[in-house]
Amino acid sequence: MAGQRKTFNEINITPLTDIFLVLLIIMMVIAPLLDQQGLNLAVPNMIEVQDEIKDSKLIKVVVTDEDKYMVDDVEVPVSDLANMITEQAQENTDGLLIMTQDNATHGAVVKLMDEARNVGVTNISITEY
């Protein structure tokens, strides 16, 4: 019987538990650091937007399907976005309303949001045009 091996039937889960506890502590420490201050975006309903457009002083920019920016039916080049938003923000103090057409790209909308934030616009709303 010297050739028979003794079988090992026990599993020690203590090291596994220790690893999970260390990971839990790391996540608890890191989680508050991940709370970054971003843009406060309000997504209005279409009915609310149409009523609000008439009464408010919003900068209204349309992002077309070709990723062009239109203000009062006039195309604004990408290089002039910051200047246009700065000029419009002096008269229209309520914020920026971005109206996007169906096939406008995410990048074009984000570019407009970045330019608005860089010139100091904090209230930004996005809706479908």
CYANA upper distance limits for C-alpha pairs under 8 A (distance plus 0.5 A):
 13 ILE  CA     17 THR  CA      6.65
 14 THR  CA     18 ASP  CA      6.69
 15 PRO  CA     19 ILE  CA      6.80
 16 LEU  CA     20 PHE  CA      6.88
 17 THR  CA     21 LEU  CA      6.70
 18 ASP  CA     22 VAL  CA      6.74
 19 ILE  CA     23 LEU  CA      6.72
 20 PHE  CA     24 LEU  CA      6.55
 21 LEU  CA     25 ILE  CA      6.72
 22 VAL  CA     26 ILE  CA      6.74
 23 LEU  CA     27 MET  CA      6.68
 24 LEU  CA     28 MET  CA      6.66
 25 ILE  CA     29 VAL  CA      6.76
 26 ILE  CA     30 ILE  CA      6.67
 27 MET  CA     31 ALA  CA      6.26
 28 MET  CA     32 PRO  CA      8.02
 29 VAL  CA     33 LEU  CA      8.17
 30 ILE  CA     34 LEU  CA      7.17
 31 ALA  CA     35 ASP  CA      7.73
 39 LEU  CA    122 THR  CA      7.70
 39 LEU  CA    124 ILE  CA      8.43
 40 ASN  CA    122 THR  CA      8.13
 40 ASN  CA    123 ASN  CA      7.55
 40 ASN  CA    124 ILE  CA      7.87
 41 LEU  CA    123 ASN  CA      7.67
 41 LEU  CA    124 ILE  CA      6.26
 41 LEU  CA    125 SER  CA      6.32
 41 LEU  CA    126 ILE  CA      8.21
 42 ALA  CA    124 ILE  CA      7.45
 42 ALA  CA    125 SER  CA      5.71
 42 ALA  CA    126 ILE  CA      7.78
 43 VAL  CA    125 SER  CA      6.32
 43 VAL  CA    126 ILE  CA      6.32
 43 VAL  CA    127 THR  CA      7.18
 44 PRO  CA     48 GLU  CA      6.82
 44 PRO  CA     49 VAL  CA      6.69
 44 PRO  CA    125 SER  CA      7.67
 44 PRO  CA    126 ILE  CA      7.95
 44 PRO  CA    127 THR  CA      7.32
 45 ASN  CA     49 VAL  CA      6.74
 45 ASN  CA    127 THR  CA      8.30
 46 MET  CA     50 GLN  CA      6.98
 46 MET  CA    127 THR  CA      7.69
 46 MET  CA    128 GLU  CA      8.16
 47 ILE  CA     51 ASP  CA      7.09
 48 GLU  CA     52 GLU  CA      6.46
 49 VAL  CA     53 ILE  CA      6.36
 49 VAL  CA    127 THR  CA      8.36
 50 GLN  CA     54 LYS  CA      7.42
 51 ASP  CA     55 ASP  CA      7.53
 52 GLU  CA     56 SER  CA      6.29
 53 ILE  CA     57 LYS  CA      8.25
 53 ILE  CA     58 LEU  CA      7.71
 56 SER  CA     94 ASP  CA      7.43
 57 LYS  CA     91 GLU  CA      8.05
 57 LYS  CA     92 ASN  CA      5.00
 57 LYS  CA     93 THR  CA      6.57
 57 LYS  CA     94 ASP  CA      5.84
 57 LYS  CA     95 GLY  CA      8.06
 58 LEU  CA     92 ASN  CA      5.75
 58 LEU  CA     93 THR  CA      7.20
 58 LEU  CA     94 ASP  CA      5.66
 58 LEU  CA     95 GLY  CA      5.75
 58 LEU  CA     96 LEU  CA      6.01
 58 LEU  CA     97 LEU  CA      6.70
 59 ILE  CA     85 ILE  CA      8.06
 59 ILE  CA     88 GLN  CA      6.81
 59 ILE  CA     89 ALA  CA      7.42
 59 ILE  CA     92 ASN  CA      6.38
 59 ILE  CA     94 ASP  CA      8.25
 59 ILE  CA     95 GLY  CA      6.68
 59 ILE  CA     96 LEU  CA      5.17
 59 ILE  CA     97 LEU  CA      6.38
 60 LYS  CA     71 VAL  CA      6.97
 60 LYS  CA     72 ASP  CA      8.33
 60 LYS  CA     96 LEU  CA      6.66
 60 LYS  CA     97 LEU  CA      5.37
 60 LYS  CA     98 ILE  CA      6.65
 60 LYS  CA     99 MET  CA      7.71
 61 VAL  CA     69 TYR  CA      6.98
 61 VAL  CA     70 MET  CA      6.17
 61 VAL  CA     71 VAL  CA      5.60
 61 VAL  CA     72 ASP  CA      8.40
 61 VAL  CA     96 LEU  CA      8.07
 61 VAL  CA     97 LEU  CA      6.83
 61 VAL  CA     98 ILE  CA      5.64
 61 VAL  CA     99 MET  CA      6.59
 62 VAL  CA     69 TYR  CA      6.20
 62 VAL  CA     70 MET  CA      5.49
 62 VAL  CA     71 VAL  CA      7.06
 62 VAL  CA     98 ILE  CA      6.49
 62 VAL  CA     99 MET  CA      5.16
 62 VAL  CA    100 THR  CA      6.17
 62 VAL  CA    101 GLN  CA      7.98
 62 VAL  CA    129 TYR  CA      7.81
 63 VAL  CA     67 ASP  CA      6.31
 63 VAL  CA     68 LYS  CA      6.17
 63 VAL  CA     69 TYR  CA      5.40
 63 VAL  CA     70 MET  CA      7.02
 63 VAL  CA     98 ILE  CA      7.64
 63 VAL  CA     99 MET  CA      6.68
 63 VAL  CA    100 THR  CA      5.24
 63 VAL  CA    101 GLN  CA      6.76
 63 VAL  CA    104 ALA  CA      6.79
 63 VAL  CA    108 ALA  CA      7.81
 63 VAL  CA    109 VAL  CA      7.52
 64 THR  CA     68 LYS  CA      5.77
 64 THR  CA     69 TYR  CA      7.02
 64 THR  CA     70 MET  CA      8.01
 64 THR  CA    100 THR  CA      6.78
 64 THR  CA    101 GLN  CA      5.79
 64 THR  CA    103 ASN  CA      8.06
 64 THR  CA    104 ALA  CA      6.20
 65 ASP  CA    100 THR  CA      8.44
 65 ASP  CA    101 GLN  CA      6.20
 65 ASP  CA    102 ASP  CA      7.13
 65 ASP  CA    103 ASN  CA      5.22
 65 ASP  CA    104 ALA  CA      4.86
 65 ASP  CA    105 THR  CA      8.01
 66 GLU  CA    103 ASN  CA      8.32
 66 GLU  CA    104 ALA  CA      7.12
 67 ASP  CA    104 ALA  CA      6.17
 67 ASP  CA    105 THR  CA      7.12
 67 ASP  CA    108 ALA  CA      6.27
 68 LYS  CA     75 GLU  CA      7.37
 68 LYS  CA     76 VAL  CA      7.93
 68 LYS  CA     77 PRO  CA      8.01
 68 LYS  CA    108 ALA  CA      8.49
 69 TYR  CA     75 GLU  CA      6.16
 69 TYR  CA     76 VAL  CA      5.92
 69 TYR  CA     77 PRO  CA      7.51
 69 TYR  CA     78 VAL  CA      8.07
 70 MET  CA     74 VAL  CA      5.76
 70 MET  CA     75 GLU  CA      4.96
 70 MET  CA     76 VAL  CA      6.38
 71 VAL  CA     75 GLU  CA      6.96
 71 VAL  CA     76 VAL  CA      7.42
 76 VAL  CA     80 ASP  CA      6.94
 76 VAL  CA     81 LEU  CA      7.10
 76 VAL  CA     84 MET  CA      8.32
 77 PRO  CA     81 LEU  CA      7.09
 80 ASP  CA     84 MET  CA      6.58
 81 LEU  CA     85 ILE  CA      6.61
 81 LEU  CA    112 LEU  CA      7.88
 81 LEU  CA    115 GLU  CA      7.28
 82 ALA  CA     86 THR  CA      6.60
 82 ALA  CA    115 GLU  CA      6.06
 82 ALA  CA    116 ALA  CA      7.31
 82 ALA  CA    118 ASN  CA      8.38
 82 ALA  CA    119 VAL  CA      7.14
 83 ASN  CA     87 GLU  CA      6.68
 84 MET  CA     88 GLN  CA      6.56
 85 ILE  CA     89 ALA  CA      6.32
 85 ILE  CA    115 GLU  CA      8.49
 85 ILE  CA    116 ALA  CA      6.98
 85 ILE  CA    119 VAL  CA      7.96
 86 THR  CA     90 GLN  CA      7.25
 86 THR  CA    119 VAL  CA      6.85
 87 GLU  CA     91 GLU  CA      7.97
 88 GLN  CA     92 ASN  CA      6.36
 89 ALA  CA     93 THR  CA      5.98
 89 ALA  CA     95 GLY  CA      7.83
 89 ALA  CA    121 VAL  CA      8.12
 94 ASP  CA    123 ASN  CA      7.60
 95 GLY  CA    121 VAL  CA      6.60
 95 GLY  CA    122 THR  CA      7.26
 95 GLY  CA    123 ASN  CA      5.18
 95 GLY  CA    124 ILE  CA      6.38
 95 GLY  CA    125 SER  CA      8.49
 96 LEU  CA    116 ALA  CA      8.23
 96 LEU  CA    121 VAL  CA      7.65
 96 LEU  CA    123 ASN  CA      6.72
 96 LEU  CA    124 ILE  CA      5.30
 96 LEU  CA    125 SER  CA      6.76
 97 LEU  CA    124 ILE  CA      6.46
 97 LEU  CA    125 SER  CA      5.34
 97 LEU  CA    126 ILE  CA      6.37
 97 LEU  CA    127 THR  CA      8.00
 98 ILE  CA    109 VAL  CA      8.23
 98 ILE  CA    124 ILE  CA      7.92
 98 ILE  CA    125 SER  CA      6.56
 98 ILE  CA    126 ILE  CA      5.19
 98 ILE  CA    127 THR  CA      6.75
 99 MET  CA    126 ILE  CA      6.46
 99 MET  CA    127 THR  CA      5.46
 99 MET  CA    128 GLU  CA      5.81
 99 MET  CA    129 TYR  CA      5.43
100 THR  CA    104 ALA  CA      6.65
100 THR  CA    109 VAL  CA      8.34
100 THR  CA    126 ILE  CA      7.98
100 THR  CA    127 THR  CA      6.84
100 THR  CA    128 GLU  CA      5.45
100 THR  CA    129 TYR  CA      5.64
101 GLN  CA    128 GLU  CA      6.54
101 GLN  CA    129 TYR  CA      5.63
102 ASP  CA    128 GLU  CA      7.67
102 ASP  CA    129 TYR  CA      8.12
104 ALA  CA    108 ALA  CA      7.57
104 ALA  CA    109 VAL  CA      8.18
105 THR  CA    109 VAL  CA      7.27
106 HIS  CA    110 VAL  CA      6.67
107 GLY  CA    111 LYS  CA      6.53
108 ALA  CA    112 LEU  CA      6.89
109 VAL  CA    113 MET  CA      6.75
110 VAL  CA    114 ASP  CA      6.54
111 LYS  CA    115 GLU  CA      6.75
112 LEU  CA    116 ALA  CA      6.67
113 MET  CA    117 ARG  CA      6.63
113 MET  CA    124 ILE  CA      8.06
114 ASP  CA    118 ASN  CA      6.57
115 GLU  CA    119 VAL  CA      6.98
116 ALA  CA    120 GLY  CA      6.93
116 ALA  CA    121 VAL  CA      5.75
116 ALA  CA    122 THR  CA      8.24
117 ARG  CA    121 VAL  CA      5.59
117 ARG  CA    122 THR  CA      6.70
